[in-house]
Amino acid sequence: MLDKVRRAIRREGLLLPERSVFVAVSGGVDSMVLLHVLHALRHPVSVVHVDHGLRGEESRADAAFVQEHCSHLGVPCQVRKVDVTASIHDRGGSVQMAARELRYAWFNELGIDHPVALAHHADDAVETLFINLLRGTGSKGWGAIPWKSGKCIRPLLGVHRDEILDHARDHSIPFREDSSNASPKYLRNRIRQDLIPLLEQLRPGSSRTMARSIRMLRELETSAEQRLESLLSGIPQANDGSKEVPFTLIEDSGTPALVLHSLLRGLGSHPDTLERIHDSIIERNTGAVFTSGNCLVSVDRDHLHIGTVEHERPVYVIDDGEQQGTRGPLHWAFMDGGGAKVPEHMNEALLDADRLSFPVVVRPWQAGDRMRPIGLGGSKLVSDILTDAKVPVERRSNSYVMLNGDEVVWLVGHRIAEGFQAGLDPGRVFRCSWSDE
């Protein structure tokens, strides 16, 4: 393990010999092994631990465990407690996204001359590639997880999970298990627990084969990004941020899908929209207009006009400590299932409170959101559900979804996700309603 990580650090240019480094340690086996390895390689280490406060006493116990271990090693340790719920109120997004943003914000505040080592490993990269492919990805998703990004480095990215577990056992390295890693509500966990084992059954060693492929995909990603940057660097940008892109630049590139994806990246445009835009270019469908998320694209005679539509809509966060309440058009209450009545319309939802992991987030729907509606037998894009419901394009931006973790459980006014509806038994029910008035 030590030789493997030492070679990776040298090959990828992650750290100079005996260079000081912050190590992000959660208390789990991956980060505890990372700390042990860098310490053994004689890098002066300082530990940083983020307490997200999402698992109550378990989170506090993780922080205490890390501090005690660092004291035993004689290693400096900093603990930062963050307020994930407040961040969701301010910025929106899922619980996991907010937690990640808060972690990285703190890492960027740490000493500017000291990198931060993260414990991502080869199996994490394989799982991330599947997540990117399932959710839709451009060239930036091909490499899954980079060896370094900004001041963050990942010395274990060439090491597999079983090697980490073996090293922890051989060196008696203590660690804690995060209970959320077993929850099937997170896509990553289902890929790790269901998909990867199935692939190993179909072809033993597939995880290692895919990890080797990801190394080459990282280089392809770098090559594609360099070419796209060179190709698009000459496009002028107006004071309002809009751009006019000649059709010839897109058509002569040989990679129109990649060019369009790069042009519209970060504007909330859905991948399906890119294909329709490309068809309109080929057909010279002058006057066609496409809106998705914050993005507005119009087709002119010989160019695309790309702009944004600014609209800020509130995000609502509900914790199970609040038994009832109202925020804007959203009303909710916890109740006994025995007194629940079947809603007359989908602006009201009765959900199984025991299936939800609070806090839940109610936010505007985003391009790429999917859900598993009751009775469908599979998942479907929220955008397609709104289309089937004949919601006018100009009104779709007003639609909201409720998230349980990163899973859509209620498309307000339209559908409830399979498995989250309240049953007939008198269990605890989460009743929520939405008033458009």
FENZI-V280839 format. One record per residue. N is the residue number from 0. RES is the residue in three letters. SS is DSSP state (2 for helix, 1 for strand, 0 for the rest). PSI is psi in whole degrees, 0 to 359 (none if undefined). Layout:
n:res:ss:psi
N:RES:SS:PSI
N:RES:SS:PSI
This chain:
n:res:ss:psi
0:MET:0:312
1:LEU:2:315
2:ASP:2:320
3:LYS:2:315
4:VAL:2:321
5:ARG:2:316
6:ARG:2:319
7:ALA:2:319
8:ILE:2:318
9:ARG:2:314
10:ARG:2:318
11:GLU:2:359
12:GLY:0:42
13:LEU:0:318
14:LEU:0:141
15:LEU:0:156
16:PRO:0:135
17:GLU:0:25
18:ARG:0:138
19:SER:0:147
20:VAL:1:140
21:PHE:1:142
22:VAL:1:121
23:ALA:1:114
24:VAL:0:118
25:SER:0:337
26:GLY:0:348
27:GLY:0:170
28:VAL:2:322
29:ASP:2:309
30:SER:2:329
31:MET:2:322
32:VAL:2:320
33:LEU:2:314
34:LEU:2:315
35:HIS:2:316
36:VAL:2:312
37:LEU:2:324
38:HIS:2:318
39:ALA:2:332
40:LEU:0:9
41:ARG:0:29
42:HIS:0:127
43:PRO:0:119
44:VAL:1:147
45:SER:1:132
46:VAL:1:140
47:VAL:1:134
48:HIS:1:132
49:VAL:1:122
50:ASP:1:105
51:HIS:0:345
52:GLY:0:22
53:LEU:0:345
54:ARG:0:26
55:GLY:0:235
56:GLU:2:328
57:GLU:2:319
58:SER:2:317
59:ARG:2:322
60:ALA:2:324
61:ASP:2:313
62:ALA:2:317
63:ALA:2:321
64:PHE:2:313
65:VAL:2:316
66:GLN:2:317
67:GLU:2:319
68:HIS:2:319
69:CYS:2:322
70:SER:2:321
71:HIS:2:322
72:LEU:2:344
73:GLY:0:34
74:VAL:0:134
75:PRO:1:146
76:CYS:1:130
77:GLN:1:136
78:VAL:1:130
79:ARG:1:124
80:LYS:1:131
81:VAL:0:156
82:ASP:0:94
83:VAL:2:319
84:THR:2:317
85:ALA:2:323
86:SER:2:321
87:ILE:2:321
88:HIS:2:317
89:ASP:2:321
90:ARG:2:344
91:GLY:0:194
92:GLY:0:181
93:SER:0:170
94:VAL:2:316
95:GLN:2:320
96:MET:2:316
97:ALA:2:318
98:ALA:2:318
99:ARG:2:316
100:GLU:2:321
101:LEU:2:321
102:ARG:2:308
103:TYR:2:329
104:ALA:2:318
105:TRP:2:317
106:PHE:2:322
107:ASN:2:340
108:GLU:2:341
109:LEU:0:168
110:GLY:0:125
111:ILE:0:333
112:ASP:0:2
113:HIS:0:120
114:PRO:1:163
115:VAL:1:121
116:ALA:1:127
117:LEU:0:155
118:ALA:0:24
119:HIS:0:141
120:HIS:0:184
121:ALA:2:322
122:ASP:2:327
123:ASP:2:320
124:ALA:2:320
125:VAL:2:314
126:GLU:2:319
127:THR:2:322
128:LEU:2:316
129:PHE:2:318
130:ILE:2:314
131:ASN:2:317
132:LEU:2:321
133:LEU:2:323
134:ARG:2:345
135:GLY:0:127
136:THR:0:148
137:GLY:0:198
138:SER:2:331
139:LYS:2:345
140:GLY:2:353
141:TRP:0:319
142:GLY:0:0
143:ALA:0:273
144:ILE:0:127
145:PRO:0:157
146:TRP:0:325
147:LYS:1:145
148:SER:1:118
149:GLY:0:232
150:LYS:0:1
151:CYS:1:134
152:ILE:1:158
153:ARG:0:81
154:PRO:0:340
155:LEU:0:9
156:LEU:0:342
157:GLY:0:8
158:VAL:0:141
159:HIS:0:161
160:ARG:2:319
161:ASP:2:328
162:GLU:2:323
163:ILE:2:316
164:LEU:2:320
165:ASP:2:318
166:HIS:2:319
167:ALA:2:319
168:ARG:2:315
169:ASP:2:331
170:HIS:0:11
171:SER:0:47
172:ILE:0:120
173:PRO:0:155
174:PHE:0:167
175:ARG:0:150
176:GLU:0:131
177:ASP:0:117
178:SER:2:332
179:SER:2:343
180:ASN:2:346
181:ALA:2:355
182:SER:0:127
183:PRO:0:358
184:LYS:0:343
185:TYR:0:133
186:LEU:2:318
187:ARG:2:318
188:ASN:2:322
189:ARG:2:324
190:ILE:2:316
191:ARG:2:319
192:GLN:2:333
193:ASP:2:306
194:LEU:2:310
195:ILE:2:314
196:PRO:2:324
197:LEU:2:316
198:LEU:2:323
199:GLU:2:327
200:GLN:2:318
201:LEU:2:320
202:ARG:0:98
203:PRO:0:137
204:GLY:0:6
205:SER:2:326
206:SER:2:318
207:ARG:2:324
208:THR:2:316
209:MET:2:324
210:ALA:2:321
211:ARG:2:321
212:SER:2:325
213:ILE:2:326
214:ARG:2:317
215:MET:2:326
216:LEU:2:326
217:ARG:2:319
218:GLU:2:323
219:LEU:2:320
220:GLU:2:314
221:THR:2:316
222:SER:2:316
223:ALA:2:318
224:GLU:2:321
225:GLN:2:318
226:ARG:2:316
227:LEU:2:319
228:GLU:2:318
229:SER:2:320
230:LEU:2:322
231:LEU:2:356
232:SER:0:336
233:GLY:0:1
234:ILE:0:119
235:PRO:0:153
236:GLN:1:130
237:ALA:0:170
238:ASN:0:330
239:ASP:0:6
240:GLY:0:356
241:SER:0:159
242:LYS:1:151
243:GLU:1:118
244:VAL:1:118
245:PRO:1:141
246:PHE:2:323
247:THR:2:325
248:LEU:2:320
249:ILE:2:314
250:GLU:2:324
251:ASP:0:355
252:SER:0:332
253:GLY:0:349
254:THR:0:62
255:PRO:2:325
256:ALA:2:318
257:LEU:2:321
258:VAL:2:313
259:LEU:2:319
260:HIS:2:318
261:SER:2:320
262:LEU:2:323
263:LEU:2:4
264:ARG:0:134
265:GLY:0:357
266:LEU:0:1
267:GLY:0:12
268:SER:0:133
269:HIS:0:145
270:PRO:2:324
271:ASP:2:328
272:THR:2:326
273:LEU:2:318
274:GLU:2:320
275:ARG:2:323
276:ILE:2:316
277:HIS:2:319
278:ASP:2:321
279:SER:2:327
280:ILE:2:313
281:ILE:2:319
282:GLU:2:357
283:ARG:0:52
284:ASN:0:72
285:THR:0:133
286:GLY:0:349
287:ALA:0:139
288:VAL:1:136
289:PHE:1:128
290:THR:1:137
291:SER:1:125
292:GLY:0:233
293:ASN:0:8
294:CYS:1:137
295:LEU:1:121
296:VAL:1:129
297:SER:1:145
298:VAL:1:119
299:ASP:0:191
300:ARG:0:321
301:ASP:0:12
302:HIS:1:165
303:LEU:1:139
304:HIS:1:121
305:ILE:1:120
306:GLY:1:187
307:THR:1:154
308:VAL:0:117
309:GLU:0:123
310:HIS:0:119
311:GLU:0:124
312:ARG:0:146
313:PRO:0:157
314:VAL:0:138
315:TYR:1:136
316:VAL:1:130
317:ILE:1:127
318:ASP:0:151
319:ASP:0:358
320:GLY:0:345
321:GLU:0:107
322:GLN:0:333
323:GLN:1:160
324:GLY:1:178
325:THR:1:132
326:ARG:1:113
327:GLY:0:231
328:PRO:0:358
329:LEU:1:131
330:HIS:1:142
331:TRP:1:160
332:ALA:1:147
333:PHE:1:140
334:MET:1:167
335:ASP:1:131
336:GLY:2:337
337:GLY:2:338
338:GLY:2:9
339:ALA:0:141
340:LYS:0:144
341:VAL:0:127
342:PRO:0:150
343:GLU:0:343
344:HIS:0:167
345:MET:0:8
346:ASN:0:359
347:GLU:1:140
348:ALA:1:137
349:LEU:1:112
350:LEU:1:151
351:ASP:1:108
352:ALA:2:330
353:ASP:2:345
354:ARG:2:348
355:LEU:0:145
356:SER:0:107
357:PHE:0:151
358:PRO:0:149
359:VAL:1:154
360:VAL:1:134
361:VAL:1:116
362:ARG:1:167
363:PRO:1:143
364:TRP:0:153
365:GLN:0:153
366:ALA:0:133
367:GLY:0:347
368:ASP:0:136
369:ARG:1:159
370:MET:1:167
371:ARG:0:86
372:PRO:1:149
373:ILE:0:130
374:GLY:0:350
375:LEU:0:326
376:GLY:0:13
377:GLY:0:185
378:SER:0:161
379:LYS:1:144
380:LEU:1:138
381:VAL:2:321
382:SER:2:323
383:ASP:2:324
384:ILE:2:317
385:LEU:2:323
386:THR:2:314
387:ASP:2:328
388:ALA:0:2
389:LYS:0:37
390:VAL:0:123
391:PRO:0:146
392:VAL:2:318
393:GLU:2:346
394:ARG:2:352
395:ARG:2:330
396:SER:0:344
397:ASN:0:358
398:SER:0:142
399:TYR:1:155
400:VAL:1:152
401:MET:1:133
402:LEU:1:133
403:ASN:1:102
404:GLY:0:240
405:ASP:0:18
406:GLU:1:131
407:VAL:1:122
408:VAL:1:345
409:TRP:1:121
410:LEU:1:106
411:VAL:0:127
412:GLY:0:355
413:HIS:0:296
414:ARG:1:154
415:ILE:1:146
416:ALA:1:146
417:GLU:0:134
418:GLY:0:351
419:PHE:0:354
420:GLN:1:146
421:ALA:0:140
422:GLY:0:189
423:LEU:0:343
424:ASP:0:156
425:PRO:0:51
426:GLY:0:183
427:ARG:1:130
428:VAL:1:137
429:PHE:1:108
430:ARG:1:126
431:CYS:1:146
432:SER:1:161
433:TRP:1:128
434:SER:0:122
435:ASP:0:353
436:GLU:0:none
